[in-house]
Amino acid sequence: MSTLPPENGVRVVGLCGSLSENSSTRKSLSVALEGARAEGASTELVDLRFYSLPFAGSGWSPDQFPDVARLNGLVRAADAVIWATPEYHGSYSGVLKNALDLGGFEEYQGKMIALVGAAGGSIGAINALGHLRTVARQLHAWVLPAQVSVARSSHAFGDSGEIIDAKLKASLRQLGAELALFAKLHASAKK
């Protein structure tokens, strides 16, 4: 889903690190992007299910995998990015790791980053989000202090896909709005 042009000149891309069809991560990311749109940003949800990406470092050819250039082009054109992931075995998803590894400083340095995680357990995706925070620092990105961790994610959404907990929904929307606002301020400071 994409909205153009941005009212405030800010473009926000959300990378969904889940391949599940009925993903709590994707649903959570969608709500965060709603918050960015409410702040006047254009948004795009990048669903990695629909990208054919090689393993980073595997000697792949750009001719064989044009989706790498497409993905990195979207990120480079963005002012801010939301990294959204399920937590698997105490960390973030392999598909998101690979997508990030296929990019680098050119895509992320100086960008504003927000973090969203979803996990089936009661403590949420705290470990995954901590690991992503470290990756963002390594890429010289600006990570928002706030983050949203969706605990018990299989129970967080109703049958229609809507978030059940109004406080969680507000937190996700606020995260997206803050990302768009700080990206706008960051972009204006560079002028």
N, C-alpha and C positions, 0 to 999 in steps of 0.2 A: 504494500500500500504506500503510495507516494502522494505528497501534496506539493504543488508548485504554484506560483513562486512563494518564497517565504516572506511573510509580512515584516519580520524583523531582520531579514538578510541572513538568517542562520539556517544551516542544513544539518539535520541530525539523522544519522544512520544507526539502526539497531541490528546487531549481529546476533542471531539466534543460534546458540550452540546445542540445540536439541534436534534430533532426527525423528523423534516420536510424532506420530500423526496428531494425537490429541494432547499435545505438549502443554504442561503447566508453565513451562519456561516461556514458550511463545505467547501464551495468553497474558502472562505477566508483562512481557516486553511490549505487547500491544497497548496495554494500559499506560505504561511509562511513556510510550510515544504519543499517546493522547495528551498527556500532560505537556509534552514539548510543543505539540500543535496548539494547545490552548495558550501557550506563551508566544505564539506567532511563528514558530519554526516550521519549515517543511520537513517532512519525515519520510523515511523509507525503511521498511522491515526487510532485512536480508535473511531469507530463509535458506540456510545452507543445505537443506534437503534437495534443492533445485540447482546446486552447483556441482559440477564434476571437477573435483580438485585432486591433484596428485599428493602423495606424501612429500612434505618438505624435505629437501636434501636427497631426493631419490634420482636426481639426474633427469628430470622431466623436461620436455620440450614445450615451449609456449605454443607451438602450432598444434600440439595434441591437446592442450588444456587452456583454451581461450578464456575459460571462466576465472582463471587466476587474475588476468588483466582486468576483467569486468569487475571482480570483487575489489581489487586494490584501487581501481579507478573510482568506484563509489566511495570508498573510505577516504581517498585523497581529496575528493570534492567536498567532503563533509567538514563542518566546523567542529562537530562533536559526535561521539559514538557511544552507544550503550552496548556493553558486553553482557549478554544474558546466557546463563548456563544452568543446567541441572548439576547437582553434586553427585559425582560417581566416586565411590571409594575414597572419600575425603578430599577430592579435588575437582577441578572443572573438567568438562567433557573433552575427549580426544578430538572430536570434530572442530571444536572451537580452538583448541591448541594448534591444530594443523593449519586452520585458517589464519590465525595470528602469525604462525611461523612462516607462512607464505608471503607475509608483508614485512614491514620493517620501519625504520625511522622515517622514511619518505611518507609512509601512510599515517603514522601515529605521533611523531614528535611534535610537541606543542599543542596537540589536540586535547580538548576536554573529554573525559571519559566518565561514564556512570556505570555502576555495577548492579546487576540484578541476578539473584540466584534462587533456585527452587530445589527443595529436597523433601523426601518422604518422611524424614525423621523430625523429632520435636525441636532440635536445635537449628534446623534449617541448613542453609548452604554456607555457613560461616567460613569453613576451611577453603572452599572453592573461591569465595570472594576475596579472602586474604591472599590466596595464590595469584589471582588475577590482578590484585593491587600491586603485587611485586612485579609482575610482567609489565604493567603499565609504567611503573617507575623506570624499569630497564629500557623502555622505549621512549623515555623522556616525555611522557604524556602527563597531563594534569588530571588527577583523579579526584572526583568530588569526595569530600569527607563522608557524606551520607551514602548509604547503600541500602538496598532492600533484599532481605532474605525471606523467602516464602517457606515456612515450615509446614509439615504435613500437607504437602502440595496436592496430594490426591483428594484431599477433603476441602481444599481452598476454593474450589469452583463448583457452581451449581450445574444442573443438567444442561442449561442453555449456554454454559461457558462463562457466565458472569462470576466475578469474585463475590463470595458470600460475605466476607468481612469488610465492612465499609472503611474501617481504619486502614486495612491493608491496601485497599483501592486508593485511598487518599495518599498514602505513603508513596505508592508507585507513580501516581500522577504528579505529586510534588517533586519527586526525583527527576522526572522528565522535564518539568517546568524549570527547576533549578539548573539543570544541564543546559537548557536553551538560553536561560538568562546569563549564566556565567560564560557560555560560548560567545554570546553577543558582546559582553563586556570585554572578554579576552580579544575578540576580533577588533573591537574599536580601539583598544589600547595599542594594537600593532600598527595602526594607521599613522 
